[in-house]
Amino acid sequence: MDKNKNRKLRVLVSGGGTGGHIFPALAIANALRRRNPEAEILFVGAEGRMEMERVPAAGYDVVGLPVAGFDRKRLWRNFGVLVKLWRSMRRARKVLADFKPDVAVGVGGYASGPMLKAAQRRGIPTLIQEQNSYAGVTNKLLAAKASAICTAYPDMERFFPADRIVLTGNPVRAELLKCTLTQEQAKESLGFDARKPLVFITGGSLGARSLNDAVAASLQRIVDAGVQVMWQTGKLYIDRFAPVADGLEGVKAMPFVADMATAYRAADLVVARAGAGTISELQLLGKASVLVPSPNVAEDHQTKNAMALSTHDAAVMIPDRDVSARLADEVTGLLADGEMRRSLERNVAAMAMTDSDERIVDQLLKLVSD
């Protein structure tokens, strides 16, 4: 029986912790709201994490769980984590009893584990969205009882039951695809010379220490090659690295880039970490990139994400340990070699999957109508 015919559809969306989880979650919710404006949508995140601010700012209600990640290196510190997990499971059960969702969606992050596990125990259909090419621990544990598993990469049968996998791609922020500026206009709007090449360097909203150190060490060589630099240091590092950029022509250092659509459009080359969201953005926008995977993530999944592109000549990958030694050479070399850069752009664009948010909503609505 189709539940949409009887009452408002209720959808619970759980996960977060980073923009890589939050942006896809919001994209899915926004796509559902376009299809079903009457649907009631509740987010469940982790207390103290960025979703507790970003989700209400996007117009949705959010409930926080007192959950935290396991310390895999210092196991003796996990007693408190287990206590928080127990408290989170109790709160998750109360959320389900109060909200009574028709379906629960998990996008990864601390909160999705206890929330979706509680939903599965109550017999509520669950959909999990795996953004990376190497599945996370939480999603692998949830997969056995998941009703549908939406992935961004093929060949995920080594992690999940094959009969429930649907290849959908990763949703990205819709505003990234709406920029109407030419590259020259985008450069000028950001205060750069439209005639000179521009590299956009970002380690994410918080920043990446090793990447920033490499940029600081490479900046003079990059500038001497006639290249402009838009450098998002992250808010944790702006005070340390902004003075490095002072006085260098065509270099702008900033803690955060609010208008990512214009930044991407302006860039001739992007240097970034290899989070799943970034990978999907580069694919959909067809941007040449140098990827520097973070070594500080579970199962080293960013290296696997980057290799999914670099092995198809769709990006250049530099291991984090080598970034200071190689960054200047790779950036100046790619910006001097237009044909190589255009080849990277063609190859990465060929990997893009469009309308991922709509594809995931298709699966969600199928679960509640079955």
Disulfide bonds with the S-S distance in Angstrom:
none
